[in-house]
Amino acid sequence: MGSDVVFNLAHTKIAGLQTLSSNPSAVKVLCLHGWLDNAASFNRLTPYLSGLTHSSIDLAGHGLSDHRVAGSFYHLWDYALDVVSILNLSNQSTWLVGHSMGGAVAMIVAAIAPEKVRGLVVLDNMGPLTAKPSERVSMLQRSIQRMAKHREGRFARYETLDDMVGARMYGFTSLSREAASELVERGAILTDDDRWGWRHDHKLSFPSPYRMDEEGVAALISEIKCPALSLVAKEGVYANREGEAFVNARAAQFPWIKLKWLEGNHHFHLERDTAPMVAEEVRKFIDQN
């Protein structure tokens, strides 16, 4: 699992879990989780990264990391700034492993800071979600209206942690009770009324004010020159014919990428039955590159 760590950046504090190698020149790996998850998303991957210096962070607004100030949105490029700032704390280039939204962030960082990224692994993700230019006004309108109505303190509370686990099992994507428990343990907080609530910033659930278009994403991907591996879950977010076509189209935009479909759901790296297979592919790719 690793030990607690805090990265004190100029603009925020980012918490995480870290396992340091006794070898100061060991390969470094930084893991970025998905939307509404936290650093515990990589608990089952960590044992397979022995001998490496491995960190998994809570992205801003998640887990134990600072929230953005009131009135702020959570843009992918803001996460990219956080990650680049962490990478700048070391002179050594780092492997990025990103799941879901964290995969999109990792891809952005690999494109804009190539000298800091030794290699890239994305798990059940093929880059940022997009929108057509004609959709941008209505998207921004919805997002601004929601932010303007936001009031702190209005969020779901649960009588027990087990209730939270049950809720997390059937969220945006379904996952097992065991996997959900890993995320809830780090993502829950006891409230003043002795009930449980989510640690994450509730502004994270607001609609995005802006999305890139496909041309912009293609330009971004074309700048990723490091070794790249994409592992896609057969029962994940791309588990249909349209999803498969999307994955193949995005993969074709990379200068070079290894693409592989594996058994499992969207959290195949955290589920007990499928995590070893995912971890083995990740470790093998790192060792070979």
C-alpha positions as CSV (number, residue, x, y, z in Angstrom):
1,M,0.0,0.0,0.0
2,G,2.8,2.4,0.8
3,S,3.3,5.2,3.3
4,D,1.5,8.5,3.4
5,V,3.2,11.3,1.6
6,V,2.4,15.0,0.9
7,F,3.8,17.0,-2.0
8,N,3.8,20.7,-0.9
9,L,3.5,22.5,-4.2
10,A,3.6,26.3,-4.6
11,H,-0.2,26.4,-5.2
12,T,-1.6,23.4,-3.4
13,K,-0.9,20.3,-1.3
14,I,-1.2,16.9,-3.0
15,A,-1.4,13.8,-0.7
16,G,-0.6,10.2,-1.7
17,L,0.9,6.9,-0.9
18,Q,4.6,6.2,-1.6
19,T,7.0,3.2,-1.6
20,L,10.6,4.3,-1.8
21,S,13.3,2.0,-3.2
22,S,16.6,1.7,-1.3
23,N,18.3,2.3,-4.7
24,P,18.4,6.1,-5.3
25,S,18.5,5.6,-9.1
26,A,15.6,3.2,-9.2
27,V,12.9,3.7,-11.8
28,K,10.2,6.1,-10.6
29,V,6.5,5.5,-11.2
30,L,3.7,8.0,-10.5
31,C,0.1,6.7,-10.6
32,L,-3.0,8.9,-11.3
33,H,-6.5,7.6,-10.4
34,G,-9.8,8.2,-12.1
35,W,-12.7,10.5,-11.4
36,L,-14.0,10.3,-7.7
37,D,-11.4,7.6,-6.9
38,N,-8.2,8.2,-4.9
39,A,-4.7,6.8,-4.4
40,A,-6.0,3.5,-3.0
41,S,-7.1,2.7,-6.6
42,F,-3.6,1.3,-7.1
43,N,-3.3,-0.8,-3.9
44,R,-3.3,-4.1,-5.8
45,L,-0.8,-2.8,-8.3
46,T,1.8,-1.7,-5.8
47,P,3.2,-5.2,-4.8
48,Y,4.1,-5.8,-8.4
49,L,6.2,-2.6,-8.5
50,S,8.8,-3.8,-5.9
51,G,12.2,-2.4,-6.4
52,L,10.8,0.7,-8.0
53,T,10.1,4.1,-6.3
54,H,6.3,4.1,-6.6
55,S,3.8,6.9,-5.7
56,S,0.1,7.1,-6.2
57,I,-1.5,10.5,-5.5
58,D,-4.9,11.8,-4.7
59,L,-5.6,14.2,-7.4
60,A,-6.8,17.7,-6.2
61,G,-10.2,17.5,-4.7
62,H,-9.9,13.8,-4.1
63,G,-8.8,11.7,-1.1
64,L,-6.6,13.7,1.3
65,S,-5.5,16.3,-1.1
66,D,-6.5,20.0,-1.0
67,H,-9.7,21.1,-2.7
68,R,-9.7,23.9,-5.3
69,V,-10.9,27.2,-3.8
70,A,-14.6,28.1,-4.0
71,G,-15.6,29.1,-7.4
72,S,-13.0,27.0,-9.1
73,F,-13.6,24.2,-11.6
74,Y,-11.6,21.0,-12.0
75,H,-10.0,21.2,-15.5
76,L,-7.7,18.5,-16.8
77,W,-5.0,21.1,-17.5
78,D,-5.1,22.1,-13.8
79,Y,-4.4,18.5,-12.9
80,A,-1.6,18.5,-15.4
81,L,0.0,21.5,-13.7
82,D,-0.1,19.6,-10.4
83,V,1.5,16.5,-11.9
84,V,4.2,18.5,-13.7
85,S,4.9,20.4,-10.5
86,I,5.4,17.0,-8.7
87,L,7.6,15.7,-11.5
88,N,9.7,18.9,-11.3
89,L,10.7,18.0,-7.7
90,S,13.0,15.3,-9.1
91,N,15.7,15.5,-11.8
92,Q,14.8,11.9,-12.8
93,S,12.2,11.2,-15.5
94,T,9.2,9.2,-14.3
95,W,6.8,6.6,-15.6
96,L,3.1,7.8,-15.5
97,V,0.4,5.2,-15.0
98,G,-3.1,6.7,-15.3
99,H,-6.5,5.1,-14.9
100,S,-9.6,6.5,-16.5
101,M,-9.5,10.3,-16.0
102,G,-6.0,9.9,-14.7
103,G,-5.0,8.4,-18.0
104,A,-6.2,11.5,-19.8
105,V,-4.1,13.7,-17.4
106,A,-1.1,11.4,-17.9
107,M,-1.4,11.8,-21.7
108,I,-1.5,15.6,-21.4
109,V,1.6,15.6,-19.2
110,A,3.4,13.2,-21.5
111,A,2.7,15.6,-24.5
112,I,3.6,18.9,-22.8
113,A,6.5,17.8,-20.6
114,P,8.3,15.0,-22.6
115,E,11.6,15.5,-20.8
116,K,9.9,14.6,-17.5
117,V,8.1,11.5,-18.7
118,R,10.0,8.3,-19.2
119,G,7.0,6.2,-20.3
120,L,3.2,6.2,-20.3
121,V,0.7,3.5,-19.3
122,V,-3.1,4.2,-19.6
123,L,-5.7,1.9,-18.1
124,D,-9.2,1.8,-19.7
125,N,-8.8,5.3,-21.1
126,M,-7.8,6.7,-24.5
127,G,-7.6,10.4,-23.7
128,P,-9.9,13.3,-22.9
129,L,-13.6,13.4,-23.6
130,T,-14.4,15.8,-26.4
131,A,-17.2,18.0,-27.7
132,K,-18.1,19.8,-30.9
133,P,-17.5,23.5,-31.1
134,S,-21.2,24.0,-31.6
135,E,-21.8,22.4,-28.1
136,R,-19.5,24.6,-26.1
137,V,-21.9,27.5,-25.3
138,S,-24.6,25.2,-23.9
139,M,-22.0,23.2,-21.9
140,L,-20.5,26.4,-20.4
141,Q,-24.0,27.6,-19.7
142,R,-25.0,24.5,-17.7
143,S,-21.7,24.5,-15.8
144,I,-21.9,28.1,-14.8
145,Q,-25.5,27.8,-13.7
146,R,-24.7,24.8,-11.5
147,M,-21.6,26.5,-10.0
148,A,-23.6,29.7,-9.2
149,K,-26.2,27.6,-7.3
150,H,-23.6,25.7,-5.3
151,R,-23.8,25.8,-1.5
152,E,-21.4,24.0,0.8
153,G,-22.6,21.3,3.2
154,R,-25.4,19.8,1.0
155,F,-24.2,16.3,0.3
156,A,-25.1,12.7,1.0
157,R,-24.4,11.2,4.5
158,Y,-24.4,7.5,5.5
159,E,-25.0,5.8,8.7
160,T,-22.2,3.3,8.3
161,L,-19.1,2.8,6.1
162,D,-20.8,-0.3,4.7
163,D,-23.6,1.9,3.4
164,M,-20.9,3.9,1.6
165,V,-19.4,0.8,0.2
166,G,-22.7,-0.3,-1.2
167,A,-23.3,3.1,-2.8
168,R,-19.8,3.0,-4.4
169,M,-20.3,-0.5,-5.8
170,Y,-23.1,0.9,-8.1
171,G,-21.7,4.3,-9.0
172,F,-20.7,5.5,-12.5
173,T,-19.2,2.1,-13.1
174,S,-19.9,-1.1,-11.0
175,L,-17.2,-2.8,-9.0
176,S,-17.0,-5.5,-6.3
177,R,-17.5,-4.9,-2.6
178,E,-13.8,-5.6,-2.0
179,A,-12.6,-3.1,-4.5
180,A,-15.2,-0.5,-3.4
181,S,-14.0,-0.9,0.2
182,E,-10.4,0.0,-0.8
183,L,-11.6,3.3,-2.2
184,V,-14.1,4.1,0.6
185,E,-11.5,3.6,3.3
186,R,-9.5,6.5,1.9
187,G,-12.4,8.5,0.5
188,A,-14.7,8.6,3.6
189,I,-14.8,11.1,6.5
190,L,-16.8,11.1,9.7
191,T,-19.0,14.2,9.8
192,D,-20.0,16.4,12.8
193,D,-23.3,14.5,13.2
194,D,-21.4,11.1,13.6
195,R,-22.4,10.0,10.1
196,W,-20.2,9.3,7.1
197,G,-19.6,11.4,4.0
198,W,-17.3,11.6,1.0
199,R,-14.0,13.5,1.4
200,H,-13.9,14.5,-2.2
201,D,-14.9,18.0,-3.3
202,H,-18.5,17.9,-4.4
203,K,-17.8,20.4,-7.2
204,L,-16.3,17.4,-8.9
205,S,-19.8,16.2,-9.9
206,F,-20.5,19.5,-11.7
207,P,-20.7,19.3,-15.5
208,S,-17.5,20.2,-17.3
209,P,-17.5,23.8,-18.6
210,Y,-15.2,23.0,-21.5
211,R,-14.0,20.0,-23.5
212,M,-11.4,19.8,-26.3
213,D,-12.4,18.8,-29.8
214,E,-11.2,15.7,-31.6
215,E,-8.7,17.7,-33.7
216,G,-7.1,19.2,-30.5
217,V,-6.8,15.7,-28.9
218,A,-5.2,14.3,-32.0
219,A,-2.7,17.1,-31.9
220,L,-2.0,16.4,-28.3
221,I,-1.5,12.6,-28.9
222,S,0.8,13.2,-31.8
223,E,3.3,14.9,-29.4
224,I,3.5,11.8,-27.1
225,K,6.9,10.4,-28.1
226,C,7.7,8.2,-25.1
227,P,7.0,4.4,-24.9
228,A,3.2,4.0,-24.5
229,L,1.0,1.1,-23.4
230,S,-2.8,1.1,-23.4
231,L,-4.6,-1.7,-21.5
232,V,-8.3,-1.7,-22.2
233,A,-10.9,-3.6,-20.1
234,K,-13.2,-5.9,-22.1
235,E,-16.0,-5.1,-19.7
236,G,-15.0,-1.5,-19.2
237,V,-16.1,1.9,-20.6
238,Y,-15.4,0.9,-24.2
239,A,-17.2,-2.5,-24.0
240,N,-19.2,-2.1,-27.3
241,R,-18.6,-1.8,-31.0
242,E,-18.5,2.0,-30.9
243,G,-16.1,1.9,-28.0
244,E,-13.8,-0.5,-29.8
245,A,-13.8,1.7,-32.9
246,F,-13.0,4.8,-30.7
247,V,-10.1,3.0,-29.0
248,N,-8.6,1.9,-32.4
249,A,-9.0,5.4,-33.8
250,R,-7.3,7.1,-30.9
251,A,-4.5,4.5,-30.8
252,A,-3.8,5.2,-34.5
253,Q,-3.1,8.8,-33.6
254,F,-0.1,7.8,-31.4
255,P,3.4,7.9,-33.0
256,W,3.8,4.5,-31.4
257,I,1.7,2.6,-28.8
258,K,1.1,-1.0,-27.7
259,L,-2.6,-1.7,-27.3
260,K,-4.0,-4.7,-25.5
261,W,-7.5,-5.7,-24.3
262,L,-7.7,-7.6,-21.0
263,E,-10.5,-9.3,-19.1
264,G,-12.2,-7.3,-16.4
265,N,-14.3,-4.3,-15.6
266,H,-13.4,-0.6,-15.6
267,H,-11.4,-1.1,-12.3
268,F,-9.6,-4.2,-13.6
269,H,-6.4,-3.0,-11.9
270,L,-8.1,-3.0,-8.5
271,E,-10.2,-6.2,-8.7
272,R,-8.7,-9.2,-7.0
273,D,-9.3,-11.6,-10.0
274,T,-7.9,-9.3,-12.7
275,A,-5.3,-7.0,-11.0
276,P,-2.5,-9.6,-11.2
277,M,-2.9,-9.8,-15.0
278,V,-3.0,-6.0,-15.4
279,A,0.0,-5.6,-13.0
280,E,2.0,-8.2,-14.9
281,E,1.5,-6.3,-18.2
282,V,2.5,-3.0,-16.6
283,R,5.6,-4.3,-14.9
284,K,6.7,-6.2,-18.1
285,F,6.3,-3.0,-20.2
286,I,8.3,-0.9,-17.7
287,D,11.1,-3.5,-17.5
288,Q,11.4,-3.8,-21.3
289,N,11.5,0.0,-21.9
